[in-house]
Amino acid sequence: MLHSGGDRGSHFTGVRNGWTKLIEDLGLQYEFVGARQIEEGKLTRNEYRVLILPQSLAVSAREVDQLRQFVQAGGDLDRGLPCCNHERART
């Protein structure tokens, strides 16, 4: 498992590290999931309850389909927006 800290060379890395630190501080576990894993249906196997997509600018059509299925099955999708703009995705 990766832990927060380490490479601090970019804004993306800082955002990722902020999320991982928050999750670790809450005593929760996390796993990084890649686009290919999402497209192959990993989210729809009931292994995850929440998916956080901070700094995600684009996803493929197949990912969108899988994300919809994940949310329709009760999963929570967090786009990682600031609290004042936070939206909970439900279809």
ZAGUSE-452717 format. One record per atom (N, C-alpha, C): residue number from 1; residue in one letter; atom name; x, y, z. Coordinates in nm, 4 decimals, padded with zeros to 6 digits. Example, Ala and Ser with C-alpha at 12.3 -4.5 7.8 and 13.67 -1.06 7.14 Angstrom:
% residues 2
+-----+--------+-------+----------+----------+----------+
: num : residu : atome :        u :        v :        w :
+-----+--------+-------+----------+----------+----------+
:   1 :      A :     N :  01.3190 : -00.5690 :  00.7800 :
:   1 :      A :    CA :  01.2300 : -00.4500 :  00.7800 :
:   1 :      A :     C :  01.3200 : -00.3300 :  00.7800 :
:   2 :      S :     N :  01.2850 : -00.2250 :  00.7080 :
:   2 :      S :    CA :  01.3670 : -00.1060 :  00.7140 :
:   2 :      S :     C :  01.2900 :  00.0030 :  00.7870 :
+-----+--------+-------+----------+----------+----------+
***
This chain:
% residues 91
+-----+--------+-------+----------+----------+----------+
: num : residu : atome :        u :        v :        w :
+-----+--------+-------+----------+----------+----------+
:   1 :      M :     N :  00.0849 : -00.1172 :  00.0000 :
:   1 :      M :    CA :  00.0000 :  00.0000 :  00.0000 :
:   1 :      M :     C :  00.0891 :  00.1231 :  00.0000 :
:   2 :      L :     N :  00.0528 :  00.2218 : -00.0782 :
:   2 :      L :    CA :  00.1216 :  00.3495 : -00.0749 :
:   2 :      L :     C :  00.0715 :  00.4298 :  00.0434 :
:   3 :      H :     N :  00.1574 :  00.5083 :  00.0982 :
:   3 :      H :    CA :  00.1183 :  00.5964 :  00.2074 :
:   3 :      H :     C :  00.1392 :  00.7399 :  00.1634 :
:   4 :      S :     N :  00.0695 :  00.8323 :  00.2294 :
:   4 :      S :    CA :  00.0829 :  00.9727 :  00.1917 :
:   4 :      S :     C :  00.2267 :  01.0181 :  00.2130 :
:   5 :      G :     N :  00.2647 :  01.1192 :  00.1403 :
:   5 :      G :    CA :  00.4018 :  01.1697 :  00.1475 :
:   5 :      G :     C :  00.4747 :  01.1351 :  00.0201 :
:   6 :      G :     N :  00.6043 :  01.1361 :  00.0247 :
:   6 :      G :    CA :  00.6820 :  01.0972 : -00.0922 :
:   6 :      G :     C :  00.6891 :  01.2075 : -00.1952 :
:   7 :      D :     N :  00.6667 :  01.1725 : -00.3211 :
:   7 :      D :    CA :  00.6796 :  01.2651 : -00.4337 :
:   7 :      D :     C :  00.5848 :  01.3837 : -00.4180 :
:   8 :      R :     N :  00.6397 :  01.5017 : -00.4009 :
:   8 :      R :    CA :  00.5580 :  01.6210 : -00.3821 :
:   8 :      R :     C :  00.5797 :  01.7206 : -00.4948 :
:   9 :      G :     N :  00.6138 :  01.6704 : -00.6142 :
:   9 :      G :    CA :  00.6541 :  01.7570 : -00.7224 :
:   9 :      G :     C :  00.5450 :  01.8195 : -00.8057 :
:  10 :      S :     N :  00.4182 :  01.7879 : -00.7805 :
:  10 :      S :    CA :  00.3132 :  01.8433 : -00.8652 :
:  10 :      S :     C :  00.1876 :  01.8700 : -00.7842 :
:  11 :      H :     N :  00.0991 :  01.9510 : -00.8427 :
:  11 :      H :    CA : -00.0297 :  01.9787 : -00.7785 :
:  11 :      H :     C : -00.1096 :  01.8492 : -00.7638 :
:  12 :      F :     N : -00.1090 :  01.7678 : -00.8696 :
:  12 :      F :    CA : -00.1815 :  01.6407 : -00.8647 :
:  12 :      F :     C : -00.1325 :  01.5556 : -00.7482 :
:  13 :      T :     N : -00.0009 :  01.5474 : -00.7318 :
:  13 :      T :    CA :  00.0562 :  01.4672 : -00.6235 :
:  13 :      T :     C :  00.0130 :  01.5222 : -00.4882 :
:  14 :      G :     N :  00.0105 :  01.6543 : -00.4755 :
:  14 :      G :    CA : -00.0342 :  01.7150 : -00.3503 :
:  14 :      G :     C : -00.1796 :  01.6826 : -00.3189 :
:  15 :      V :     N : -00.2652 :  01.6883 : -00.4206 :
:  15 :      V :    CA : -00.4066 :  01.6551 : -00.4011 :
:  15 :      V :     C : -00.4205 :  01.5083 : -00.3615 :
:  16 :      R :     N : -00.3516 :  01.4202 : -00.4351 :
:  16 :      R :    CA : -00.3558 :  01.2767 : -00.4023 :
:  16 :      R :     C : -00.3087 :  01.2530 : -00.2592 :
:  17 :      N :     N : -00.1983 :  01.3156 : -00.2220 :
:  17 :      N :    CA : -00.1455 :  01.2960 : -00.0876 :
:  17 :      N :     C : -00.2392 :  01.3491 :  00.0194 :
:  18 :      G :     N : -00.3102 :  01.4574 : -00.0107 :
:  18 :      G :    CA : -00.4086 :  01.5087 :  00.0831 :
:  18 :      G :     C : -00.5199 :  01.4086 :  00.1083 :
:  19 :      W :     N : -00.5704 :  01.3482 :  00.0000 :
:  19 :      W :    CA : -00.6751 :  01.2467 :  00.0138 :
:  19 :      W :     C : -00.6241 :  01.1242 :  00.0889 :
:  20 :      T :     N : -00.5047 :  01.0759 :  00.0539 :
:  20 :      T :    CA : -00.4553 :  00.9556 :  00.1210 :
:  20 :      T :     C : -00.4308 :  00.9822 :  00.2686 :
:  21 :      K :     N : -00.3815 :  01.1005 :  00.3023 :
:  21 :      K :    CA : -00.3596 :  01.1333 :  00.4435 :
:  21 :      K :     C : -00.4917 :  01.1386 :  00.5184 :
:  22 :      L :     N : -00.5938 :  01.2002 :  00.4582 :
:  22 :      L :    CA : -00.7251 :  01.2057 :  00.5218 :
:  22 :      L :     C : -00.7788 :  01.0645 :  00.5483 :
:  23 :      I :     N : -00.7716 :  00.9804 :  00.4489 :
:  23 :      I :    CA : -00.8225 :  00.8437 :  00.4622 :
:  23 :      I :     C : -00.7442 :  00.7674 :  00.5685 :
:  24 :      E :     N : -00.6117 :  00.7811 :  00.5677 :
:  24 :      E :    CA : -00.5284 :  00.7152 :  00.6692 :
:  24 :      E :     C : -00.5608 :  00.7677 :  00.8084 :
:  25 :      D :     N : -00.5767 :  00.9005 :  00.8219 :
:  25 :      D :    CA : -00.6084 :  00.9598 :  00.9521 :
:  25 :      D :     C : -00.7420 :  00.9114 :  01.0059 :
:  26 :      L :     N : -00.8339 :  00.8779 :  00.9171 :
:  26 :      L :    CA : -00.9643 :  00.8244 :  00.9575 :
:  26 :      L :     C : -00.9583 :  00.6753 :  00.9900 :
:  27 :      G :     N : -00.8407 :  00.6153 :  00.9690 :
:  27 :      G :    CA : -00.8243 :  00.4731 :  00.9976 :
:  27 :      G :     C : -00.8868 :  00.3831 :  00.8931 :
:  28 :      L :     N : -00.9084 :  00.4363 :  00.7733 :
:  28 :      L :    CA : -00.9688 :  00.3584 :  00.6661 :
:  28 :      L :     C : -00.8610 :  00.3065 :  00.5720 :
:  29 :      Q :     N : -00.8984 :  00.2097 :  00.4911 :
:  29 :      Q :    CA : -00.8070 :  00.1544 :  00.3924 :
:  29 :      Q :     C : -00.8461 :  00.2057 :  00.2542 :
:  30 :      Y :     N : -00.7479 :  00.2110 :  00.1653 :
:  30 :      Y :    CA : -00.7749 :  00.2544 :  00.0293 :
:  30 :      Y :     C : -00.6894 :  00.1750 : -00.0676 :
:  31 :      E :     N : -00.7275 :  00.1844 : -00.1918 :
:  31 :      E :    CA : -00.6542 :  00.1189 : -00.2997 :
:  31 :      E :     C : -00.6678 :  00.2072 : -00.4231 :
:  32 :      F :     N : -00.5614 :  00.2202 : -00.4993 :
:  32 :      F :    CA : -00.5669 :  00.2946 : -00.6243 :
:  32 :      F :     C : -00.6211 :  00.2024 : -00.7331 :
:  33 :      V :     N : -00.7137 :  00.2543 : -00.8127 :
:  33 :      V :    CA : -00.7748 :  00.1785 : -00.9208 :
:  33 :      V :     C : -00.7517 :  00.2566 : -01.0505 :
:  34 :      G :     N : -00.6994 :  00.1897 : -01.1505 :
:  34 :      G :    CA : -00.6693 :  00.2544 : -01.2779 :
:  34 :      G :     C : -00.7848 :  00.2473 : -01.3758 :
:  35 :      A :     N : -00.7713 :  00.3257 : -01.4825 :
:  35 :      A :    CA : -00.8752 :  00.3326 : -01.5858 :
:  35 :      A :     C : -00.9047 :  00.1946 : -01.6437 :
:  36 :      R :     N : -00.8021 :  00.1185 : -01.6724 :
:  36 :      R :    CA : -00.8236 : -00.0147 : -01.7311 :
:  36 :      R :     C : -00.9031 : -00.1035 : -01.6360 :
:  37 :      Q :     N : -00.8719 : -00.0960 : -01.5063 :
:  37 :      Q :    CA : -00.9454 : -00.1765 : -01.4086 :
:  37 :      Q :     C : -01.0922 : -00.1357 : -01.4031 :
:  38 :      I :     N : -01.1173 : -00.0063 : -01.4102 :
:  38 :      I :    CA : -01.2566 :  00.0416 : -01.4103 :
:  38 :      I :     C : -01.3276 : -00.0084 : -01.5355 :
:  39 :      E :     N : -01.2635 :  00.0069 : -01.6510 :
:  39 :      E :    CA : -01.3247 : -00.0380 : -01.7772 :
:  39 :      E :     C : -01.3531 : -00.1878 : -01.7757 :
:  40 :      E :     N : -01.2716 : -00.2644 : -01.7050 :
:  40 :      E :    CA : -01.2898 : -00.4099 : -01.6986 :
:  40 :      E :     C : -01.3912 : -00.4524 : -01.5928 :
:  41 :      G :     N : -01.4545 : -00.3561 : -01.5248 :
:  41 :      G :    CA : -01.5628 : -00.3884 : -01.4324 :
:  41 :      G :     C : -01.5240 : -00.4107 : -01.2881 :
:  42 :      K :     N : -01.4052 : -00.3724 : -01.2488 :
:  42 :      K :    CA : -01.3616 : -00.3957 : -01.1108 :
:  42 :      K :     C : -01.4544 : -00.3305 : -01.0079 :
:  43 :      L :     N : -01.5109 : -00.2149 : -01.0401 :
:  43 :      L :    CA : -01.5983 : -00.1460 : -00.9448 :
:  43 :      L :     C : -01.7307 : -00.2167 : -00.9237 :
:  44 :      T :     N : -01.7743 : -00.2947 : -01.0205 :
:  44 :      T :    CA : -01.9058 : -00.3586 : -01.0109 :
:  44 :      T :     C : -01.8996 : -00.4959 : -00.9443 :
:  45 :      R :     N : -01.7862 : -00.5305 : -00.8881 :
:  45 :      R :    CA : -01.7718 : -00.6599 : -00.8195 :
:  45 :      R :     C : -01.7938 : -00.6490 : -00.6686 :
:  46 :      N :     N : -01.8523 : -00.5367 : -00.6248 :
:  46 :      N :    CA : -01.8835 : -00.5131 : -00.4835 :
:  46 :      N :     C : -01.7609 : -00.5163 : -00.3931 :
:  47 :      E :     N : -01.6454 : -00.4771 : -00.4466 :
:  47 :      E :    CA : -01.5248 : -00.4692 : -00.3656 :
:  47 :      E :     C : -01.5084 : -00.3319 : -00.3024 :
:  48 :      Y :     N : -01.5782 : -00.2324 : -00.3570 :
:  48 :      Y :    CA : -01.5605 : -00.0948 : -00.3132 :
:  48 :      Y :     C : -01.6935 : -00.0304 : -00.2796 :
:  49 :      R :     N : -01.6917 :  00.0594 : -00.1804 :
:  49 :      R :    CA : -01.8114 :  00.1358 : -00.1452 :
:  49 :      R :     C : -01.8032 :  00.2791 : -00.1939 :
:  50 :      V :     N : -01.6792 :  00.3309 : -00.2076 :
:  50 :      V :    CA : -01.6589 :  00.4701 : -00.2461 :
:  50 :      V :     C : -01.5480 :  00.4776 : -00.3499 :
:  51 :      L :     N : -01.5672 :  00.5642 : -00.4486 :
:  51 :      L :    CA : -01.4619 :  00.5937 : -00.5451 :
:  51 :      L :     C : -01.4416 :  00.7440 : -00.5453 :
:  52 :      I :     N : -01.3177 :  00.7870 : -00.5220 :
:  52 :      I :    CA : -01.2832 :  00.9288 : -00.5225 :
:  52 :      I :     C : -01.2045 :  00.9560 : -00.6496 :
:  53 :      L :     N : -01.2494 :  01.0549 : -00.7264 :
:  53 :      L :    CA : -01.1845 :  01.0917 : -00.8526 :
:  53 :      L :     C : -01.1307 :  01.2350 : -00.8458 :
:  54 :      P :     N : -01.0326 :  01.2617 : -00.7602 :
:  54 :      P :    CA : -00.9808 :  01.3985 : -00.7546 :
:  54 :      P :     C : -00.8979 :  01.4301 : -00.8785 :
:  55 :      Q :     N : -00.9143 :  01.5491 : -00.9304 :
:  55 :      Q :    CA : -00.8344 :  01.5966 : -01.0430 :
:  55 :      Q :     C : -00.8574 :  01.5178 : -01.1719 :
:  56 :      S :     N : -00.9687 :  01.4469 : -01.1829 :
:  56 :      S :    CA : -00.9979 :  01.3720 : -01.3051 :
:  56 :      S :     C : -01.0612 :  01.4657 : -01.4069 :
:  57 :      L :     N : -00.9958 :  01.4820 : -01.5196 :
:  57 :      L :    CA : -01.0448 :  01.5738 : -01.6215 :
:  57 :      L :     C : -01.1275 :  01.5044 : -01.7282 :
:  58 :      A :     N : -01.1017 :  01.3772 : -01.7514 :
:  58 :      A :    CA : -01.1737 :  01.3047 : -01.8556 :
:  58 :      A :     C : -01.1740 :  01.1558 : -01.8238 :
:  59 :      V :     N : -01.2809 :  01.0897 : -01.8654 :
:  59 :      V :    CA : -01.2903 :  00.9447 : -01.8542 :
:  59 :      V :     C : -01.3458 :  00.8918 : -01.9857 :
:  60 :      S :     N : -01.3159 :  00.7679 : -02.0152 :
:  60 :      S :    CA : -01.3638 :  00.7075 : -02.1397 :
:  60 :      S :     C : -01.5122 :  00.6747 : -02.1296 :
:  61 :      A :     N : -01.5736 :  00.6492 : -02.2432 :
:  61 :      A :    CA : -01.7149 :  00.6110 : -02.2465 :
:  61 :      A :     C : -01.7379 :  00.4826 : -02.1674 :
:  62 :      R :     N : -01.6447 :  00.3891 : -02.1768 :
:  62 :      R :    CA : -01.6565 :  00.2634 : -02.1020 :
:  62 :      R :     C : -01.6472 :  00.2879 : -01.9509 :
:  63 :      E :     N : -01.5590 :  00.3799 : -01.9118 :
:  63 :      E :    CA : -01.5498 :  00.4148 : -01.7699 :
:  63 :      E :     C : -01.6804 :  00.4769 : -01.7210 :
:  64 :      V :     N : -01.7391 :  00.5647 : -01.8017 :
:  64 :      V :    CA : -01.8660 :  00.6269 : -01.7643 :
:  64 :      V :     C : -01.9719 :  00.5200 : -01.7408 :
:  65 :      D :     N : -01.9801 :  00.4231 : -01.8302 :
:  65 :      D :    CA : -02.0760 :  00.3131 : -01.8151 :
:  65 :      D :     C : -02.0517 :  00.2384 : -01.6842 :
:  66 :      Q :     N : -01.9282 :  00.2080 : -01.6549 :
:  66 :      Q :    CA : -01.8953 :  00.1356 : -01.5320 :
:  66 :      Q :     C : -01.9215 :  00.2201 : -01.4074 :
:  67 :      L :     N : -01.8934 :  00.3506 : -01.4151 :
:  67 :      L :    CA : -01.9207 :  00.4394 : -01.3024 :
:  67 :      L :     C : -02.0707 :  00.4487 : -01.2757 :
:  68 :      R :     N : -02.1493 :  00.4537 : -01.3810 :
:  68 :      R :    CA : -02.2959 :  00.4548 : -01.3648 :
:  68 :      R :     C : -02.3432 :  00.3276 : -01.2950 :
:  69 :      Q :     N : -02.2932 :  00.2151 : -01.3406 :
:  69 :      Q :    CA : -02.3320 :  00.0882 : -01.2782 :
:  69 :      Q :     C : -02.2917 :  00.0847 : -01.1313 :
:  70 :      F :     N : -02.1738 :  00.1360 : -01.1005 :
:  70 :      F :    CA : -02.1247 :  00.1407 : -00.9626 :
:  70 :      F :     C : -02.2195 :  00.2228 : -00.8752 :
:  71 :      V :     N : -02.2574 :  00.3408 : -00.9225 :
:  71 :      V :    CA : -02.3464 :  00.4287 : -00.8462 :
:  71 :      V :     C : -02.4860 :  00.3681 : -00.8351 :
:  72 :      Q :     N : -02.5374 :  00.3118 : -00.9436 :
:  72 :      Q :    CA : -02.6707 :  00.2510 : -00.9403 :
:  72 :      Q :     C : -02.6765 :  00.1322 : -00.8445 :
:  73 :      A :     N : -02.5634 :  00.0671 : -00.8227 :
:  73 :      A :    CA : -02.5574 : -00.0460 : -00.7299 :
:  73 :      A :     C : -02.5361 : -00.0001 : -00.5858 :
:  74 :      G :     N : -02.5324 :  00.1330 : -00.5634 :
:  74 :      G :    CA : -02.5201 :  00.1852 : -00.4272 :
:  74 :      G :     C : -02.3842 :  00.2433 : -00.3930 :
:  75 :      G :     N : -02.2903 :  00.2405 : -00.4871 :
:  75 :      G :    CA : -02.1588 :  00.2980 : -00.4613 :
:  75 :      G :     C : -02.1634 :  00.4497 : -00.4607 :
:  76 :      D :     N : -02.0734 :  00.5104 : -00.3854 :
:  76 :      D :    CA : -02.0633 :  00.6565 : -00.3804 :
:  76 :      D :     C : -01.9480 :  00.7018 : -00.4671 :
:  77 :      L :     N : -01.9735 :  00.8025 : -00.5468 :
:  77 :      L :    CA : -01.8727 :  00.8604 : -00.6349 :
:  77 :      L :     C : -01.8470 :  01.0034 : -00.5895 :
:  78 :      D :     N : -01.7245 :  01.0319 : -00.5487 :
:  78 :      D :    CA : -01.6856 :  01.1646 : -00.5029 :
:  78 :      D :     C : -01.5880 :  01.2222 : -00.6039 :
:  79 :      R :     N : -01.6216 :  01.3358 : -00.6608 :
:  79 :      R :    CA : -01.5358 :  01.3975 : -00.7611 :
:  79 :      R :     C : -01.4216 :  01.4752 : -00.6987 :
:  80 :      G :     N : -01.4144 :  01.4809 : -00.5665 :
:  80 :      G :    CA : -01.3033 :  01.5460 : -00.5004 :
:  80 :      G :     C : -01.3069 :  01.6967 : -00.5096 :
:  81 :      L :     N : -01.4264 :  01.7536 : -00.5177 :
:  81 :      L :    CA : -01.4400 :  01.8983 : -00.5276 :
:  81 :      L :     C : -01.4394 :  01.9592 : -00.3881 :
:  82 :      P :     N : -01.4056 :  02.0889 : -00.3783 :
:  82 :      P :    CA : -01.4119 :  02.1560 : -00.2487 :
:  82 :      P :     C : -01.5529 :  02.1459 : -00.1894 :
:  83 :      C :     N : -01.5627 :  02.1539 : -00.0592 :
:  83 :      C :    CA : -01.6915 :  02.1314 :  00.0086 :
:  83 :      C :     C : -01.8013 :  02.2257 : -00.0406 :
:  84 :      C :     N : -01.7673 :  02.3476 : -00.0773 :
:  84 :      C :    CA : -01.8717 :  02.4403 : -00.1207 :
:  84 :      C :     C : -01.9290 :  02.4026 : -00.2569 :
:  85 :      N :     N : -01.8595 :  02.3208 : -00.3348 :
:  85 :      N :    CA : -01.9075 :  02.2773 : -00.4661 :
:  85 :      N :     C : -01.9332 :  02.1270 : -00.4698 :
:  86 :      H :     N : -01.9352 :  02.0638 : -00.3544 :
:  86 :      H :    CA : -01.9445 :  01.9183 : -00.3497 :
:  86 :      H :     C : -02.0776 :  01.8696 : -00.4061 :
:  87 :      E :     N : -02.0686 :  01.7722 : -00.4933 :
:  87 :      E :    CA : -02.1874 :  01.7089 : -00.5487 :
:  87 :      E :     C : -02.1752 :  01.5596 : -00.5291 :
:  88 :      R :     N : -02.2818 :  01.4974 : -00.4892 :
:  88 :      R :    CA : -02.2842 :  01.3516 : -00.4773 :
:  88 :      R :     C : -02.3514 :  01.2994 : -00.6034 :
:  89 :      A :     N : -02.2766 :  01.2209 : -00.6798 :
:  89 :      A :    CA : -02.3269 :  01.1744 : -00.8090 :
:  89 :      A :     C : -02.4267 :  01.0612 : -00.7897 :
:  90 :      R :     N : -02.5443 :  01.0811 : -00.8386 :
:  90 :      R :    CA : -02.6475 :  00.9771 : -00.8399 :
:  90 :      R :     C : -02.7137 :  00.9819 : -00.9757 :
:  91 :      T :     N : -02.7381 :  00.8666 : -01.0331 :
:  91 :      T :    CA : -02.8060 :  00.8633 : -01.1627 :
:  91 :      T :     C : -02.9448 :  00.8082 : -01.1464 :
+-----+--------+-------+----------+----------+----------+
***
